[in-house]
Amino acid sequence: MAVENPTELELLILKVLWEQSPLTAAQIRETLAQRGRNLAHTSVITMLQRMVVKRQLEQLDPVEGKAFRFSPLVGDKQVTQGM
């Protein structure tokens, strides 16, 4: 299946989730910040929602509280083949 080439930020998020998933938006934001990409929590949530619409990620129900978790629907091989 052909996958739309992800933007730079989408690719960073996918790399985080390929290493460990599922993760919450807060966990993704924290990991991005550790890698030098400081973003507002709302910006991360917006990106995650767009990636769900693009079918790059799936949104999973919370385990505890209200925090949704996210998991990749595309693998690194699919993305690199499309580039």
C-alpha positions as a Markdown table, in Angstrom:
| # | Residue | x | y | z |
|---|---|---|---|---|
| 1 | Met | 0.0 | 0.0 | 0.0 |
| 2 | Ala | 1.4 | 3.4 | -1.0 |
| 3 | Val | 1.9 | 5.7 | 2.0 |
| 4 | Glu | 1.8 | 9.5 | 1.6 |
| 5 | Asn | 5.3 | 10.9 | 2.4 |
| 6 | Pro | 5.2 | 12.2 | 6.0 |
| 7 | Thr | 6.3 | 15.7 | 6.9 |
| 8 | Glu | 9.4 | 16.2 | 8.9 |
| 9 | Leu | 7.4 | 16.4 | 12.2 |
| 10 | Glu | 5.3 | 13.4 | 11.3 |
| 11 | Leu | 8.4 | 11.4 | 10.6 |
| 12 | Leu | 9.8 | 12.4 | 14.0 |
| 13 | Ile | 6.6 | 11.3 | 15.7 |
| 14 | Leu | 6.6 | 8.0 | 13.8 |
| 15 | Lys | 10.2 | 7.3 | 14.8 |
| 16 | Val | 9.3 | 7.8 | 18.4 |
| 17 | Leu | 6.4 | 5.4 | 18.1 |
| 18 | Trp | 8.3 | 2.8 | 16.1 |
| 19 | Glu | 10.7 | 2.6 | 19.0 |
| 20 | Gln | 8.0 | 2.3 | 21.6 |
| 21 | Ser | 4.2 | 2.2 | 21.4 |
| 22 | Pro | 1.5 | 2.8 | 22.3 |
| 23 | Leu | 2.3 | 6.2 | 23.9 |
| 24 | Thr | 0.2 | 9.2 | 25.0 |
| 25 | Ala | 0.5 | 12.7 | 23.5 |
| 26 | Ala | 2.3 | 13.8 | 26.7 |
| 27 | Gln | 4.8 | 10.9 | 26.4 |
| 28 | Ile | 5.4 | 11.7 | 22.7 |
| 29 | Arg | 5.9 | 15.4 | 23.5 |
| 30 | Glu | 8.4 | 14.6 | 26.3 |
| 31 | Thr | 10.4 | 12.3 | 24.0 |
| 32 | Leu | 10.5 | 14.9 | 21.2 |
| 33 | Ala | 11.6 | 17.5 | 23.8 |
| 34 | Gln | 14.5 | 15.2 | 24.9 |
| 35 | Arg | 15.5 | 15.1 | 21.2 |
| 36 | Gly | 15.5 | 18.9 | 20.9 |
| 37 | Arg | 12.1 | 19.5 | 19.4 |
| 38 | Asn | 10.1 | 21.4 | 22.0 |
| 39 | Leu | 6.5 | 21.7 | 21.1 |
| 40 | Ala | 3.3 | 22.9 | 22.8 |
| 41 | His | 1.1 | 20.1 | 24.0 |
| 42 | Thr | -1.7 | 21.3 | 21.8 |
| 43 | Ser | 0.6 | 21.2 | 18.8 |
| 44 | Val | 1.4 | 17.6 | 19.4 |
| 45 | Ile | -2.3 | 16.7 | 19.8 |
| 46 | Thr | -3.1 | 18.5 | 16.5 |
| 47 | Met | -0.4 | 16.6 | 14.7 |
| 48 | Leu | -1.5 | 13.3 | 16.2 |
| 49 | Gln | -5.1 | 13.9 | 15.1 |
| 50 | Arg | -4.0 | 14.8 | 11.6 |
| 51 | Met | -1.9 | 11.6 | 11.4 |
| 52 | Val | -4.9 | 9.6 | 12.5 |
| 53 | Val | -7.0 | 11.1 | 9.7 |
| 54 | Lys | -4.1 | 10.3 | 7.2 |
| 55 | Arg | -4.1 | 6.7 | 8.6 |
| 56 | Gln | -0.5 | 6.9 | 9.7 |
| 57 | Leu | -1.6 | 6.3 | 13.4 |
| 58 | Glu | -4.4 | 4.7 | 15.3 |
| 59 | Gln | -5.9 | 6.2 | 18.4 |
| 60 | Leu | -6.4 | 3.7 | 21.2 |
| 61 | Asp | -8.7 | 4.1 | 24.2 |
| 62 | Pro | -7.1 | 5.3 | 27.4 |
| 63 | Val | -5.9 | 2.7 | 30.0 |
| 64 | Glu | -6.2 | 5.1 | 32.9 |
| 65 | Gly | -7.7 | 8.6 | 33.0 |
| 66 | Lys | -8.5 | 10.5 | 29.8 |
| 67 | Ala | -5.2 | 10.2 | 27.8 |
| 68 | Phe | -5.6 | 8.5 | 24.5 |
| 69 | Arg | -2.7 | 6.4 | 23.3 |
| 70 | Phe | -1.3 | 6.3 | 19.8 |
| 71 | Ser | 0.2 | 3.5 | 17.8 |
| 72 | Pro | 1.7 | 3.6 | 14.2 |
| 73 | Leu | -0.3 | 2.0 | 11.4 |
| 74 | Val | 2.6 | 2.4 | 9.0 |
| 75 | Gly | 6.0 | 0.8 | 9.3 |
| 76 | Asp | 9.4 | 2.3 | 8.6 |
| 77 | Lys | 9.8 | 0.2 | 5.4 |
| 78 | Gln | 6.5 | 1.5 | 4.0 |
| 79 | Val | 7.6 | 5.1 | 4.6 |
| 80 | Thr | 11.1 | 4.6 | 3.1 |
| 81 | Gln | 9.7 | 2.9 | 0.1 |
| 82 | Gly | 7.5 | 5.9 | -0.6 |
| 83 | Met | 10.4 | 8.4 | -0.4 |
